Each structure stands twice: as C-alpha cells, then as structure tokens.
Amino acid sequence: MASEVGSDYEILTEIGQGAYGKVYKARERRGQQRFIAVKRLNIPEEPESGIPQFVIREVALLRKIEHFNHPNIVKLLNVSAGWQNEKFDLTLVFEYIDQDLTTFLSKVSEKGLDVMRQLLSGLDFLHTNTVIHRDLKPDNVLVSSRGEVKIADFGLARIYTYHIALTPCVVTLWYRAPEVLLQSSYMSSVDMWSAGCIFAELFLDILYNGHQCYCNQQLHLFVVICGLACSLSLRVIGLPGEEDWPIESPVCYSPTWAEKKPTKQLLPSLAHEENDLLSQFLTFNPAHRISACRALAHPSLSQDDHKVSC
C-alpha cells in the first residue's frame, strides 16, 4: 500500500525531522502536479506488537477533523501504512504550505493581528470538537504565501474531556502553561497559554532556543520554581494567590509569593486593549483563562464583518 501511494509523488527535499521520522517536500506525478508535504514515520517494532498507540491516535484525530475542511487546519490528503523489513512505515500526505510562522513574520511583521485571528479560529474549531493540540508553537503554525494560517503537527494532540488526566511531557518548553509545568490536570486552556506566548512574539520578535532565551527589555523570562522551565516572567504576570494554586501539584505553595505584584501592562509597547487580551491569555488559573471563542470576540481582534458569538 505504501509503495502505491509513494509512486504517486516525487520526493524533492527534506524540510523537517522529528523523533520518529521526517517530513519532505514532494510533487504529485499526476493530475495537478501540486507540491505536497510527505510525513514519513519509521518505527522499529516487532509486527506482533501491533501499530504504536500514538500513531493510531494521530491518524484518528486527523481523520476526525479532515471532514470539516477548516481553512485554518492543515489538510490531510492521504495515508498509507504497512510493515516493511520489521519496521512499521506510516506515510501521511498533507497540503504543502510555504513557510512556518517564524519565517513569515520575519518578512511581514505587520500581519500580527490577522495571524492571531486565523490561529484562534483554528483553535476554536479544535476545542469545539474536543481536540487539544498540546504542542502549539510557531514551528507548528504554517502560513502560505497568501497569508493563510494553518495549524499543523498533531503528533501530541488528544481528544479530551474536562480535567482529563494527561501526560505532563507535552508542549515545547517555552510555550508550556503553568498547570503543565506543575504536573496538574489540564484542559484545552493549555493551548490558549501557548497562543498567548505566540501573541507576545508577534509584536516583540522573540526567539526561543533550546539552550538560550532571547528577549527585549519589555518581556522578562524566569526559571519556574524547582527548575521546572523557562517561560514568561511571574514578575510580569504576577505570582498566583493560594486559591489559584493546583492542589494536586507536587510543588507546594508558599505564602511569600503573594507579596510579588504584577505590572499593570505586560508589554508597554502594546495598546491597552491588546495588553488586556494578552493578560487574559496568560492568566495563571486555567479556569479563568480566555477561550479561543472569547478571544476572537475581544475588541482588539473582533471585526464588524466577522462577529463571533460564544
């Protein structure tokens, strides 16, 4: 089956690599001869052990959402799978998008608000359909040459129910919400924290790196208690009150933290309404964090011809 699908396209160049496989730019051999993105997972397993669970989950999620054909979710075009030489080969074929968000913004920085509208529209669609992405970051947000935003890479995505117990090892470090860092239960609001980090980057040209964190003077970074992670400074967003601290977290709350007060504006370079939206993205308590639907209706993003009702 994999060979049949593979014969339909020509691999041109490698454009990405992950723990279990690679992503290639390819071209269809027939029909429109479109460019496509081919994700090949190659997992060493004994045939008797069956298909890895995470593979089944990712394909099932992609199949679930592809029928809706949402404009801000990358389109899955084809899937093939099979065992070859005692390795499980899975090939996912997607529409090809020119660049990720970081590359796009380096060229067209004034498109920040339009990017956020489209990103939130995609998140609202996912969350409405009980899908949590769990790895939202600029690398996984693609932007076409026409400015069309597409959420991609659903390798960590899950169907969720309210406060489901999920693994803490999700979301790239610099975009992890506090409840994930504190090993608490979480829900779709983890994606909204990540969206808030992206929102800040749209206006500050921040670069995050696995070894260093670069920032300008308006955005502080911190190392979370007990060395959990590097993220937006608690000096900026304000340390939480004891009532907001997750009781199931292995990190105990300290009353001395309440002495620290947040700044009135997270990013002084932003207008008041944009700062208000950012503060709602980066609310410590996930139950109080803004949803994608409500963010789209916020005055800083809402448009008269695109009214949103939640």
N, C-alpha and C positions, 0 to 999 in steps of 0.2 A: 504493500500500500504506500509506504513512504517513497519507494522508487518511482511509483506512478505520479505522485504529486511532485516529486523533485524534478521529473522530466518536463514539467510544465513551466519551469522558470530557470533562469541562468544566474548563478551567484556572481556578483560583481566585486564586492569588497566587504570586509568585516567592519561593523560600525559599533559593536558593543560586546562586552563579555561579562558573564556572571559566574556564580559558583557552580552551576550545573550545565552551562552551555554558552553559546554565542549567538549574536544577532548579526545578520548580514543584509546588505542592500542587494536586491536582486531585480531582475526584469522578466516579465512574462514572455514566454516564447510565442504565444498565440494571442489572438484577439487584439486587445488594445495595446498590448506590449507595455503595460504600465510598470512603473517602478513599484516594488513591494518590499516589505521588511520580513525577513525569514528568521524566526527564533528557533534554534535547534537545541534541544536538551538531550544530553547524552549521559545516562545514569547507569553506572555499573551495578548490576543486580542479578541475582540468580532468577531465572524465569519462574521458578516455583514460588518465589516470594510475592509475585504479583506486581501490579503497577504501583509506584510510590504514591502515598496518600496526597502529598502536596501537589502532585501532577494532576491527579483526578480533580482536586479542589479547584485549581486554576482553570482547567479546561471547562469544568462545570459552570464556574462563575462567568467565564467569557461567553459560553453558550447561552446562559441565562440572560445576559444583558445585550447580546448582539441583536436579538429580535426587535428591540426597541429602536435601534438605529439612531441613538442620541448623537447630535452633532459634536459634542464635547467629550466623547469617549472614543478611543481609537478602535477602528473596525477590525474584527477578526474575519478573515476571508476564507481560511481553510485550516484543517487539522489532519495530520496523519500520525499514526503510531504503530510501533511494532518492535519485536525483539530481533536484534541482529548481532551475531557474534557475542552472545551472552550479555548484551547491553540493551537497555531499553531506550529506543530512539523516539523522540516526540518532536514533531515539526509543526510550529504554529506560523501561519502566514497572515500578516497584517497589512493594512494600507500603509504606504510609505509616507512619512512626514519629514520635511526637510531638516528640521533642527529642534533642539530642546529649548526650554525657556531661557536658560542662561545665555545661549548663543543668540537667540532672538533679541533679548533685551540689550545686549552689547551693541546692537545695531539700531534698535528702535526703542529707546528708553521711555519715550513719552506715551507709550501704549499701555502703561501700567494698569489703569482703571479698567480698560476694556478687557485686558487679560484676566483680571480678577473676576469680572462679571461672568466670563465664559468658564473659568475654573470653578466658580461657585455653582454655576448652572449644572456642570458635570457632577459635582459633589452632591448637590441637591437630588439629582436623579439617582445616584448610587444609594444614598441614605434612604430615600423614599422606597427603594427596592431592597432594603435591609442588607446592603453591601457596605462594608467598611474597608477602605483601601489599605490602610496601615503602613504605607511607605510613600507618602506624598512628599515630594521634593522637586526642585527644578529639573533634575535629570529625568524625572518621570512625567513631566508635563511637556508635551510636544507642541510646536507651533509651526503651522505651514507658512509658506511664503505669502499667503493671502491673509495671514493673521488669525487663522482658525486654531483655537486651542483644543488639544486632545489629551485627556488623562490616559496614561499608559502604564504598563507593567503591573499586572495583577497577581504576581507571584506570592505576595503576602496577604492578599485580600481574603476576606471571610464573610460568609453570611452570619449575621449576629442577631442576638436577642438582647433585651435590656439587661445591662450589667453582666453579660456573659463572662465567664472566667476564661481568659485567653492568655497565650504566652506573653511574657514581658519582653522578649527579644524581638521587638518589631520597631519599625520606623528608624530611618537613618538618624544617628545620634543627635545631630544638631537640630532636628525637627521633632524630637520626642516630647510629648506632653508630660507634665509633672506626674500624672497618675500612672503613666507607663514607667517612668524613672523610679517611682516609689513602689513599684510592683503591686499596684492596687488594681481592682477591677476597672474596666473601661468600656466605652461605647463609641459611637460614631464621632463624638466630640474630639477624639484624638486627631482626626483628620482636620478639624477646624483649627486646632492649635498649630498644626503644620501649615495650614493655609495662612494663618497669621504671620508666621515666620517668613513665608514667601511674600506676603503683602509688604512687610518691612523691607525686604530685599529689593522690591520693585522700585523703591524710592531712595535706597541708600547704596546700591551697588556693592552689597556684601558678598564676600567669597568665603565659603566654608570649606575646610580642608581636613582630611583625616588626622593631620599632625598639628595644624595650627588653626587659629580663628582670627580672621582679619575683620576689623570693624572701624568705623569712624567714631568721632568723639560723641556722637549723639546716641549711639547704641552700645551699651555695655554688655559684657559677657561674664558669665560666672561659672564656677565649678560647683555643681549641686552638692548638697550635704552628703558626706561619706563618699565623695568622689564619684557620684553616680553618673554625671555627664556634664557637658558644656552646653549652655543654652542662653536664652535671653536673660539678662540680669534681674535677680529678685530685688536688687536695689532700685530697679526701674519699675517693675510691675507691682512691687510691694510684697512683702512676706505675708503668708496667709494667716488668718486667725485660726485658733484651735478648732473652731466649729467646721472649718473647711478642710482640715487635715484628714486624710483617709485613715479610718480606724484600723483597717487590715494591713496597713503598711508596716514593714519590719523596721522602718525608721521612726523613732519616737519623736513626738512634737516637743519643742522647747518653748516655754512661755517668753523667753527673752527675745524670740524672733519678732514678736508683736510690736517691739519698740521701733522697728525699722518701718519708715513710712515711704510710700511710693511717690514718685514725682507726679506732678499734675498732668504733664504731657509726656507721653512715651518718646515721641520724636518731635522736637520743637520745629523742625522744618515742615511738618505737615499742618494742614488746616485743622481747625477744631473738630470738624465732623469726621475727618479721616483718622485723627487721633482717637476719637471716641470709638470708631469701628475697630481700630487696632486693639484698644484696651478690651473690647468685648471678645475678640479672637483669643487674646492672651489672658483670659480670666483663669485663675488658678483652679477654682472649683469647676469641674466639667459640667455639673448640673446647671451652672449659671452661664456657661459659655454660649456664645451666639451660634445658632444653627445656620446652615447654608441658605435656607429659605429666607430667614430673617435678615441675614447679611445682604442678600440681593435687594431687600426692601429698604435697606438703610439709606438715609439721604445722600451719603457720599457716593453711592453706587446706583441708586434707582434712577430710572429714566421714564419720562412721561409715556413713551410708546411701548414700554416693557414693564408694566405694573405687575408686581408679584403679590399673591395672596397666600399666606401660610395657614 
